[in-house]
Amino acid sequence: MNQKLLENLRKITEEESAILRGNSNVQKELYTSKKEFVVDNAKLLEKGRLIDIRPHTRFVHFPRHRHNYVEMVYMCSGTTTHLINDMDRVVLRPGDLLFLSQTTVHEILPAKKEDIAVNFIILPEFFDRALTMFERDNVLRSFLISILSQDTSQISYLHLATKDILPIQNLIENMLWTLIDKKPDTNTINQVTMGLVFMNLSVFAESIIPKYPGSYEQDMIFRILKYIETHYKTGTLTDISAMIKLPDYQVSRMLKKYTGHSFKELLQQQRLQQSVYLLSQTNLSVEAIMNAVGYHNSSFFYRIFHDKYGCSPAEHRKNNSSRPTSL
């Protein structure tokens, strides 16, 4: 990390000075005015801002809490240990990213002076532009949407080890500089930068999901969703269960727990998303697209397509087509 930026983030804050003078507890009034410890974006964000940063408070145990915003933690140096949803213990190392939804229960063990983490305080609407930068749905986009959701059935956090992905490191540092300088009219720049972060995360997704105690189910869900993304045409629950060495019922239970959908429903979603992509980007006939995504019953395909999008495939192509090219 850039040393000038690191020195800026290393500075002892007023809150940390009070802790070092003997104040052994986090000053909750800095974070919330409610009895329940829900860190309030109104306390941390200037009015009208969608995103800001604050260095993580060191030298003290940060007690169990939630946030009424999406938090992204970036580990600059050293380590921090996070207890998530009263079950998972996540250790962040330099270059790691941790996304936390508004439903996540979060606790942080004391950090030392050189354990420097930055908390990004982000309102959900900040991500609108970033999510549109994905060409189509994929595994990471599904994870990010679940993190933005307040539905407790969804995966509530995502830990990514990005230390060796230089483009991501550069993009995060660019956002840090912009937010530290507080220059006007940079909201669009930061939204586009976050979109580029997500696009790079998507490219490197398989190599940046770390293996750590408590990550088993998250890793399994990622592998199942990746399988559905790449095997939507012929994929079966039996095949993925055999691949990850789990019984069908356990795979089904995990999917329902973390996504709210069955394997069959997720497979159908992926097939329909792929059919929409092919309708807008190619000159393939509707019948060819139907076969390409794994459907062989045209009546069934037309019915579920209309149920999902409220129109026929031909109407969808007419209303949403880009400049198609033949395949």
Long-range contacts (C-beta under 8 A, 24 or more apart in sequence): 1-76, 1-77, 1-94, 1-169, 1-173, 2-173, 5-173, 5-176, 5-177, 5-180, 6-76, 6-77, 6-116, 8-180, 9-55, 9-76, 9-116, 9-118, 9-176, 10-113, 10-114, 10-116, 11-55, 13-55, 13-57, 15-57, 16-57, 16-58, 16-59, 19-57, 19-58, 19-59, 19-60, 20-59, 24-60, 25-60, 26-57, 26-60, 26-61, 26-62, 26-63, 31-65, 37-63, 37-64, 37-65, 37-66, 38-65, 38-66, 38-67, 38-68, 39-65, 39-66, 39-67, 39-68, 39-69, 40-68, 41-67, 41-68, 41-69, 41-121, 41-123, 44-121, 45-69, 45-121, 45-123, 49-187, 50-122, 50-123, 50-125, 50-126, 50-187, 50-191, 51-120, 51-121, 51-122, 51-123, 51-126, 51-179, 51-187, 51-190, 52-120, 52-121, 52-179, 53-118, 53-119, 53-120, 53-121, 53-176, 53-179, 53-180, 54-118, 54-119, 54-121, 55-116, 55-117, 55-118, 55-119, 56-80, 56-108, 56-111, 56-116, 56-117, 56-118, 56-119, 58-110, 58-111, 58-112, 58-113, 58-115, 58-116, 59-110, 59-111, 59-112, 59-113, 60-110, 61-107, 61-108, 61-109, 61-110, 62-107, 62-108, 63-107, 64-105, 64-106, 64-107, 65-105, 65-106, 65-107, 66-102, 66-103, 66-104, 66-105, 66-106, 67-100, 67-102, 67-104, 67-106, 67-121, 68-102, 69-102, 69-121, 69-122, 69-123, 69-124, 70-99, 70-100, 70-101, 70-102, 70-122, 70-123, 70-124, 70-126, 70-127, 70-147, 70-148, 71-98, 71-99, 71-100, 71-106, 71-119, 71-120, 71-121, 71-122, 72-97, 72-98, 72-99, 72-100, 72-119, 72-120, 72-122, 73-97, 73-98, 73-100, 73-117, 73-118, 73-119, 73-120, 74-117, 74-118, 74-120, 74-172, 74-176, 75-116, 75-117, 76-116, 76-117, 76-118, 77-114, 77-115, 77-116, 78-111, 78-112, 78-114, 78-115, 78-116, 79-111, 79-115, 80-108, 80-109, 80-111, 80-115, 80-117, 81-108, 81-109, 82-106, 82-107, 82-108, 82-109, 83-107, 83-108, 83-109, 84-156, 84-157, 84-214, 85-156, 85-157, 87-214, 88-157, 88-213, 88-214, 88-215, 89-212, 89-213, 89-214, 90-157, 90-159, 90-212, 90-214, 90-215, 91-212, 92-117, 92-159, 93-161, 93-163, 94-163, 95-161, 95-162, 95-163, 95-164, 95-165, 95-169, 96-159, 96-160, 96-161, 96-162, 96-163, 96-210, 97-158, 97-159, 97-160, 97-162, 97-168, 97-172, 97-201, 98-157, 98-158, 98-159, 98-160, 99-144, 99-147, 99-157, 99-158, 99-160, 100-147, 100-156, 100-157, 101-146, 101-147, 101-148, 101-149, 101-150, 101-154, 101-156, 101-157, 102-150, 103-150, 103-151, 103-152, 103-154, 103-156, 104-156, 104-157, 118-176, 120-175, 124-148, 126-190, 126-191, 126-194, 127-194, 128-191, 129-188, 129-191, 129-192, 129-194, 129-195, 130-191, 130-192, 130-194, 130-195, 130-197, 130-198, 131-195, 131-198, 132-195, 133-192, 133-195, 133-196, 133-198, 133-199, 134-198, 134-199, 134-202, 135-277, 136-273, 136-274, 136-276, 136-277, 137-269, 137-270, 137-273, 138-202, 138-229, 139-202, 139-205, 139-222, 139-225, 139-226, 139-229, 140-198, 140-201, 140-202, 140-205, 141-198, 141-202, 142-225, 142-259, 143-222, 143-225, 144-198, 146-258, 146-259, 151-260, 153-256, 153-257, 153-258, 153-259, 153-260, 154-258, 154-259, 154-260, 155-218, 155-221, 155-258, 155-259, 158-218, 159-209, 159-210, 159-212, 159-215, 159-218, 160-201, 160-208, 160-209, 160-210, 161-208, 161-209, 161-210, 162-201, 162-204, 162-208, 165-200, 165-204, 165-208, 167-196, 167-200, 168-197, 168-200, 168-201, 168-204, 171-196, 171-197, 171-200, 172-197, 217-254, 217-258, 220-244, 220-246, 220-251, 220-254, 221-254, 221-255, 221-258, 221-259, 224-251, 224-254, 224-255, 224-263, 225-259, 225-266, 228-263, 228-266, 228-267, 228-270, 229-270, 232-267, 232-270, 232-271, 232-274, 232-293, 232-294, 233-271, 233-292, 233-293, 233-294, 234-294, 235-267, 237-263, 237-264, 268-304, 271-295, 272-304, 272-305, 272-308, 272-309, 275-301, 275-305, 275-313, 276-309, 276-316, 276-320, 279-313, 279-316, 279-317, 279-320, 279-321, 280-316, 280-317, 280-320, 280-321, 280-322, 280-324, 281-322, 281-324, 281-325, 282-324, 282-325, 282-326, 282-327, 283-324, 283-325, 283-326, 283-327, 284-327, 286-313, 286-314, 286-317, 289-313
